[in-house]
Amino acid sequence: MTTESFIKGLIIGGIAGLAAAILYAPRSGREIRKQISDSTEEILSKAKMQYEDTRKKITQIAEDKKESYREKKERLKKALDAGVDVYKHGNTEMHQS
């Protein structure tokens, strides 16, 4: 599930719940408007928190992948350098014999 689809689902679900509450709640207009305002703020707050949590997780995953890439690149470079050294020394020893 992507962050974008989660946030869309959260907002759509919140709106649907809000609409149902408005339609079935025996309250005055003022009370309904207050409830709408409170619900909207709560939904937006939850969406912002989820967005930030997901952004942090994605950032951490990206950093971990970068570090893993750097480590693998360094190991490959060392292995190639070692292979080149063996090849050079092997060729030198063969020619000296």
N, C-alpha and C positions, 0 to 999 in steps of 0.2 A: 504494500500500500504506500502510495507516495504521500508526502506531506500535503501537497496541494489537494489531493482527493480527500484526505482526512479532514482538512480544514473546511473544504466545501461541504462535506457530509455533516460536519459539526454545525455549520451555519444553517444548512437546509433543515437538519433535524431540529435545531433550536427554533427556527421560524415555524416549522410545522407544529411543534409543541406549543409554541406561543399562540398560534392561530387556534388550536384546539382549546386552549385554556380560555381564550377570549370568547369563543363561541359558546362554551358551556359554563362559564363562570357567572353566577348571579351577583354581579358587582356593578357599582356605579361607574360612569365614564372616567371620573377622576381616579378611582381605584385601579381601573383597567390600564389607564395611561401610566400610572406609577408602576404597575406590575410589568408592563411592556418595557418601560425604561430600565427597571431593575434587571429584567431577564436579558435584555439586549446587552447591558453592561457585563453581566455574568458570562454570556456567550462569548463576547469579544475578549474578555479577560482570559477565558479558558483557551480560546483560539490562539491568542498571543503567547500564552505559556507553552502550549503544544508546539507552536512554530519555533519558539526559542529553544525548547528542549531538542527538537528534531534538528535544528540548525547546528546546535552544539555537537550532537551525535555525528552528523554528517561531516562537520569540520574535523572532529577527532578521527573518524574513519579515514578521511582524506590524508591527514597527517600521518597516521599509522601506515597507510599504503605508500606514501612518499618515503618514509623511513625504510620500509621493507624494500622498496625499489632501490634506494641508495645502497643498502647493505648488499643486496644481490648484485648490483652493478659493481661494487667494490670487490666482492668475491670473484666475480667473473673476470675482472681486470687482473686480479692477482693470479688466477688460474691461467689466463692467457700469457701473462708475463712469465710465469713459471714454465709454461710450455715452450715459449720462445727461447728462454734460457737453456732448457734441456735440448732443444733443437740445435741451437748455436753450439753448445758444448759438445753435443753428440757429433755434429759435423766436424768440429775442430779435432776431436779425438780420433775420428775415423781417418782424417787426412794426415794426422801426425804419425799414425802407425805404419 
